[in-house]
């Protein structure tokens, strides 16, 4: 939901514990996703690549949050962005299991 997404991410008490790129196996295809693990929920975003570069030739002027990983900063400078794939998953409802590699 668009109107509630700002409230979800704007909590001053929320801590970003880890972030990173993964491949999500969707029924018949693999999907590039970027995960954000906060201290209270897991946010899964879909990586989207923009056809046009942002800001023309000088992308060094794009304001980037310094706390993002260099990989994500570079991706954003190249015109990419992340869109929320689904509702955030509260950590108290998340179950992790080890699986064998396919």
Number of C-alpha atoms within 10 A of each C-alpha: 8 7 7 8 12 10 9 10 11 9 9 6 6 13 12 14 11 12 17 13 16 15 12 14 10 8 6 6 8 11 13 13 20 21 18 18 18 18 14 15 19 20 19 23 20 20 20 15 14 12 9 10 15 16 13 8 8 10 15 10 10 13 10 13 9 8 8 13 13 10 10 19 18 15 16 21 19 17 18 18 16 17 12 17 13 11 13 18 14 13 13 8 7 9 6 5 5 5 6 5 4 3
